[in-house]
Amino acid sequence: MSPITYAQPITDTELLGTVTDLLADGFRLALVAAHDDGDSLRVVYLFVAARPDRRTELTLTVPADNPTIPSLARLSFQAGRFEREMLDLYGITPVGHPQPRRLVRHAHWPQDWHPMRNEAGDPGDFVAADHFPFLTVDGAGVYEIPVGPVHAGLIEPGHFRFSVVGESILRLKTRLWFVHRGVERLFQGRDAAAAVDLAERISGDTSAGHALAHSLAVEEALGVELADPVHRLRALLIELERLYNHAADLGALANDVGFGLANAHAQRVRELLLRINAQVTGHRLLRGAIVPGGVALQALPDPNRLQELADDVAEIAELTLANSVIYDRFAGTSVLRRDDAEAMGTLGYVARASGVGTDARIDHPTIELPVTEVTATAGDVLARYSVRRDEFAASVALCRNLIESHRGRLDARAQLPVVTSPRTGVGIVEGWRGSIVHRVEIAAGGVISRAKIVDPSWFNWPALPVAMADTIVPDFPLTNKSFNLSYAGNDL
């Protein structure tokens, strides 16, 4: 299904007014991407709206020797974070930003080194520098608890600093980008037809989601349209990815409050789903099945087997919530109110648990699907648990529909056209955490000149400290798991 798309060059004096009108018209800021064009820098703002699918791109060009843009931070919280990212990576100054603190760049990075600029060069030696300027909360009995960035187990690095009185949290500050890998830079110069393996590794538990968003962006750029059965097979893979991740989260949340039995059964379900993935695609994480121009499955899952697992998950959730101690630990814990969820632009199950209806399968569809919308209103840990539980059942129902209605081949591959002029494309996918957005620019010759990726964790990480306000320190592991955000998806 083709969205209604508009592209509009804009001047710095027109930007604020145009964005104000778009936000008032129901658009949300999905992405901001900077580009180094040599003697000038280009900033692209992608705004999207739903039902019907509408997309508007605003392009602002500024000189490379003194790049400044009007800040949109007072209009949009998300815009302020994108601007801080561009300041770190490109040296573009957002004029009028209320808090232009560094975001990506840690203190040991050279002050004037902006790694996404064409002529950034070698940074030289990274040296010890001042500590990150965390806000200090003063008052009688206030103390700090630093956690991370190195954690026990397999968790990726992130620093959490709690300002606490007794066990009550006054403020939580998160600090990420300890594993910033330069992923967007790695896309540059790669053949557009052969870069999907990199997309699959942006966030490993969302391999299929990022592969599809990347492929849709490349296909839009190249003008490639695929048949409905291809889109339906791709949708099936995205749902299989949702299933194994939701099963794992349901178990982990129970485990965080001491109900190891539920976790053991949930992990059993996850393992069986991973084995189904391997039968369907040859890879437990569904890699290699979705590529620009096509899809390739080895087999279809048994719909009755998926339904059996759905029944198992329903029973696990029933046993979990029937335990009054567990229910009391979930209910009312770490509430993210709807107005905060909307203001911060949250996505996926985090948003839906707070009553915000957002789902790219409906809002930005590639094909019409019988998607059951699942929402809650409480915005607490219980709501985030319940949304996952209900989405698991709805996802299995969707999988059964896709499997039972399929006719014909399980693989298809369209020939990608030769690229003789620059092209641009956007892909939007509802991954299991929420909406994923990829934007690519492809140069003549078919190589990617710029890729911008926004994982839903980018939007959801700032909401975690908000939900933790007025809670206690022991609630943090449970709340963190109820959000279950990707470090890798954020630390590109």
ZIKA-V492594 format. One record per backbone hydrogen bond with DSSP energy under -0.5 kcal/mol. NH is the residue of the N-H (numbers start at 1). CO is the residue of the C=O. If there is no record, write none. Layout:
# ZIKA-V492594
nh->{NH;NH}
co->{CO;CO}
This chain:
# ZIKA-V492594
nh->{4;5;6;8;10;14;15;16;18;19;20;21;22;23;24;25;26;27;28;30;30;31;33;35;37;37;39;41;42;43;44;44;45;45;46;46;47;47;48;49;51;54;55;56;57;58;59;60;60;62;64;67;68;69;71;75;76;77;80;81;82;83;84;85;86;87;88;89;90;91;91;92;93;93;94;95;95;97;100;101;109;113;114;115;116;117;120;127;127;134;137;138;142;143;145;147;155;158;159;160;161;162;162;163;164;164;165;166;167;168;169;170;170;171;173;175;180;181;183;184;186;187;188;188;189;190;192;194;195;198;199;200;201;202;206;207;210;211;212;213;214;215;216;217;218;219;220;221;222;223;223;224;225;230;231;232;233;234;235;236;237;238;239;240;241;242;243;244;245;246;247;248;249;250;251;252;253;254;255;256;257;257;258;259;260;263;264;265;266;267;268;269;270;271;272;273;274;275;276;277;278;279;280;281;282;282;283;286;289;291;291;294;295;296;297;298;299;303;306;307;308;309;310;311;312;313;314;315;316;317;318;319;320;321;322;323;323;324;327;328;329;330;331;333;336;337;341;342;343;344;345;346;350;351;352;353;354;354;355;355;356;357;358;362;363;364;371;373;376;379;381;381;382;384;385;386;387;388;389;390;391;392;393;394;395;396;397;398;399;400;401;402;403;404;405;406;412;414;420;423;425;427;429;431;431;436;437;438;439;440;441;442;443;445;446;448;449;450;452;454;455;458;459;459;460;461;463;464;464;465;466;467;468;469;469;470;471;473;475;476;479;480;481;482;483;484;487;490;491;492}
co->{53;3;55;57;59;11;11;12;14;15;16;17;18;19;20;21;23;22;48;28;46;46;44;42;35;40;37;62;35;60;33;42;43;58;31;44;45;56;28;54;363;49;4;47;6;45;8;43;58;41;39;64;66;93;95;72;72;343;76;77;78;79;80;81;82;83;84;85;86;86;87;86;67;91;92;69;93;94;97;99;106;110;112;113;89;114;117;108;125;132;135;136;139;164;162;160;152;149;175;147;173;145;160;171;143;162;168;141;165;165;471;163;168;163;161;159;177;491;492;492;182;183;184;185;448;187;446;191;192;195;195;196;198;199;203;204;206;207;208;209;210;211;212;213;214;215;216;217;218;219;220;219;223;227;227;228;229;230;231;232;233;234;235;236;237;238;239;240;241;242;243;244;245;246;247;248;249;250;251;252;253;254;255;254;258;259;260;261;262;263;264;265;266;267;268;269;270;271;272;273;274;275;276;277;277;278;277;283;286;289;294;291;412;289;410;280;280;301;302;303;304;305;306;307;308;309;310;311;312;313;314;315;316;317;318;319;320;322;323;324;325;326;327;330;379;335;337;338;339;340;342;341;347;347;348;349;350;351;352;376;351;355;356;359;359;360;369;371;352;353;330;333;330;380;381;382;383;384;385;386;387;388;389;390;391;392;393;394;395;396;397;398;399;400;401;403;295;293;418;442;440;438;436;429;434;429;454;427;452;425;450;423;447;419;443;190;441;441;439;437;489;455;455;456;456;457;460;460;461;461;462;463;464;465;466;169;468;167;472;473;475;476;477;478;479;480;485;486;487;490}
